[in-house]
Every structure is written in C-alpha cells, then in structure tokens.
Amino acid sequence: MSSAVPSSSLRNLFSELEQLFQTETEARVTTSVQAAERALSERLNQAARQLRQADGFSETAAILCDASLPFAAACGIFYVHKGTVSGERLRGAASPAAERFAGIQFAASEAAAFQNVIDSGEPVVTLASPAEVSPTVAELFAQISGDRSHLFPVTADQTVTGVLYARGVSDSAALELLAQAAGMSLEARQRPPRAARDASELVQLGPTPQADSEARWERLSVADRKLHLRAQHFARVQVAEMRLYRPDAVKAGRAQADLYATLRNEIDAAREAFRHAFVAASPTMADYFHQELLRTLANDNPAWLGKEYPGPLV
C-alpha cells in the first residue's frame, strides 16, 4: 500500500523549485546583460579609437556612419557649411538612394529639424515629414507618415559641422556618444599644431599682454616647451573623455552652474595627475587643465565650474 505525500510537503517542494528556477533565471539574465554591456562598451571604444585616427571630414563620416549602423535601421552623415547641408555618407538604405546621397544639397532653413539641431547644438527627435527633414531626405530614407528620425550634431570648436541622421533608432545614447566622439576628432584635427600657434595661447601664465607672453615662450628651454605641449595634450584628452563618457554629468553641471559637483571625481583625479606630471616638473608650467575645463566645459564662464571648485593649480 503506497503512502500519499502530504500536501504541505508538495507545496514546499514546488516553492523550492520555483525559487531555484527564479535564481537560475536571474543569474542567466544578469550574465547576458553583462556580456551585452561589455560588447557595447568594446564596440564604442573601438569606434572612438578609429575616429581619433580619422583624417578629415569624409573619413570621419565614413567611420561614424559604419559605427552607427548597429544602432539604427539606416543612417546618414551630412556636412554643414554656411547654412547648406550636403550628403556625405549613407548606410542601410537601398542602393539607388546611396548613389544619389552624395549629390544632395539643400538649405538648412528648408528643413526645420536640421536648422534646429544646427542652431541649438543639441540632438533632435522629429517626425520625418518633408517640412522637418526636407523632401529629399524623407524620400531617400523611404520614410512614411508617422516615422520618427533622430538628428545628432557633430560639433567641433562649438560649431556644428555635421549631422548624424538616423531612422529606426534602437539606442539613441550610443549614437549621441558616437557623434560627440566624431566632433572631438574633427576638433583635434582642425586645430593647427600647438607649436605654430600664437604664443599667447600656448603659454597663458596670467593676464599678461601678448608681447609679454611671446617673450615668456621664447625664453623657455626646448625641454620646457615640449613639456608644455605634452601638458596641453594631456588636458585636452582628459576633458574630451569627460565629454565623451560623462555627457549627462556635463549637461547637468552646466544646467546647475556646478560642473565640479557633477564631475568631482574625474576633475580631482585629473588635477592630481596634472599636478604630479607637469606642475611639479617645471616652475614655468601653466594650469592647462583648468584652462581646458573653463574653455570646453564651462564655455569660458567661470561661474559654471561651481563655488566649491578649487581653482587653478598655479
């Protein structure tokens, strides 16, 4: 005669099985998410490395467009010059459209979304109507009524020189980061070599007249000049990485007029590295890191750095 298993025991057994199943499922989901995050991070880092090596707008546009395609159904890069928008690179659209893309050109004033992103320097999400994106762009991307498009500015030296246009976006944050990286690459390429710049920009030791700054630069030894150039490069890279990897913190800091509060860890770490590597190495050193923070992140407005910002190192 078989004995029946008590119902309470069955309930406990099912409860334990359910907990085990839930734990195993959560573990697998966590592992999958972590793997996906690692893959995304590596993809973005690889694109950033390629963009840093790009030479000119055309090459930058090609890399940016290829890197953006995994995050959208179709994307195009437009060149912006004196209010005119020109097609540069297209991916994800039918071949006839790709062949026509490089030849299209229209005034930004004829496409409200393009004009908006150029004027504001901020990403724009819009309905893909002819009035918003121009009849030509709406046609080339085969967009229908109700479709949405994302436009991301490619900004160099605070000027929008290009627009990343995307349809069927799956990750707008990744596209915004890529557009920012492309802008920083163009900005670095557009600047003349530091040694060829005006000495008043190269060595800003204080509010001195230009002739005095030139004299100070001329008095530096060759070794000190090289150290100054390395210090300037270090400062640009540190601030560019804040813009690239902490864009939300930069935006929040500007909005709150307190960049130091939102980027304290990054600023403190970079300040200490700059102090040890450059300030301690030469009595002639200027605080290029502070100057780059002020120029690039605070838009030359010292108040945006915040009341608790420690100020320049020298």
C-alpha angles and dihedrals in degrees: 000000000000120000120229120239109242113253091233090059091051091050091051091048093050090046092053091047091050091051091048091049092048092048092049092047093050091048092052092046091049091050091049092048092049091049091050091049091050091049092049092048092050092047092052093045091051091050091049091052091050092048092052088058095046118117115214134340098292094056092043090051092051093051093043093050094048092046092049098051096082088061098048141034091238135357140184136191119221127195116223122205128160094338095313122115119207131185113247111163135003132189132175098027130106116282096251089057092049090053092052096041099081090055100052121106133168140161114265089226088066092060114053096199093052091047090049095052091046093049097042101034087219132113116270130205114198146160107267096240122146090247092054102040102015125260092263095055093045089052097045092051091046091232123172133202111296096024115134127218131197122216120193123189120234100210128190122177089353092302124112104234097165145013128221106213118194137182124195094020118196099175116023093175091060091049092050091051091050092050090050091050090051091051092050090050091052091046092054091048095046094055114090117240111288094236090058095051128101109284090229087067095041097053113029101172093157143315093313127146117268094251090054091050091050090051092051091051091049091052093056117103119243089253092052092049090053090048091051091051091049090049091052092049091049091051093049092049094048094050093042090055090053089054092046102042102027104037093143091053091049092050092046092048092051092047091050094039086235113102091159091061094054096038102031097128094047094044094047093048093048092046092054092046090049091048094052098039101041118004092051091045099059136022088212094060121126123207097255091165091061090046092051092048090051096045102039106029103026097037090232091303109124091194090067090066089069137240094275095051105122095224130227119338093227 
